[in-house]
Amino acid sequence: MTDNYVIEKNVPLVPAPGAPTKYPFLQMEIGDSFLVTDRTRPQVGAAAGRAGKLSGRKFKARTVEGGARVWRVA
C-alpha cells in the first residue's frame, strides 16, 4: 500500500522550538559584543553557534582576560 503524499516546493522551514537563551544574541547588531565571566569559551561558543544557525547570524567567541567574549560578525 502506498500513501499519497504531496511534495511541495518553497515551503519555509519552521524554526525548531528552543529554550530561551540567557545571552543577548538576538538583540545584537554587527560589531556588538558581550563578556561572559562564568563560562568557558567552548561553552559560550557552542551557544553562539546554535544561535547563529537558528537566526542566520554569525558570531565569534574568544577567550579574553576575565572570561569569554562573543562578537556578532554578520
N, C-alpha and C positions, 0 to 999 in steps of 0.2 A: 504494500500500500504506500502510495506517495502522497504526502501532504502538499497542498497547494500554497506556496509562499510567493509573495510578490516581492521582486527585487526592485528596490528604489534607489535612485541616484541623488546625490547632492543633499542628503539629509544631514544636517549638522550633528556632530556628536554631542550628547548631553554630558556636561561635566559630572564627574564622579562626586558623590557626596563625600564630604570630609569634615573632620573636626576643625573648628576654627583655630587658627594659629595664634600664638601669643605674640608673634613677630609682625611688624607692620608692612609686610611685603606689598600688599595691595594699595597702600597709601603712598608708596614711594614713587618719586619721579626719577628719571635718568640722572645720575650723578649723586643722588641721595645715598646716605649710609647710616648704619646704626651699629653700636657696640654691644656685644653680649658678654657679660662678665662671669656668668655661671655655667657656661657650656664650652666644649672644645670646638675647634674649627671643623673637625669632621661631623660633629653633631649638627652644628649650625649650617654647614654646607649641605648636608642631606636635606634639611628642612627647606633651604633655599632652592635646591634642585627640584623638590616636589612642587614648591610654589611656582617655580618657573614653568614647569610642564603644564600645570593646571591653568596658569594665567597667560601663557605665551610671552612672558617677560624673561629677561636674563639677569641673573645675579651672580656675583663672585664673592666668596668668603675667604678671608685671610687671617692668619694668626698675627696679632699685633700686641703691643705692650698693654697689659690689662685684660686681655681676653681675645675674642674673635670679632672681626668687623665684617659686615656684609654691605656690599655696594650693589645698587641697581645699575647695570651697564647697558641695557637695551629694553 
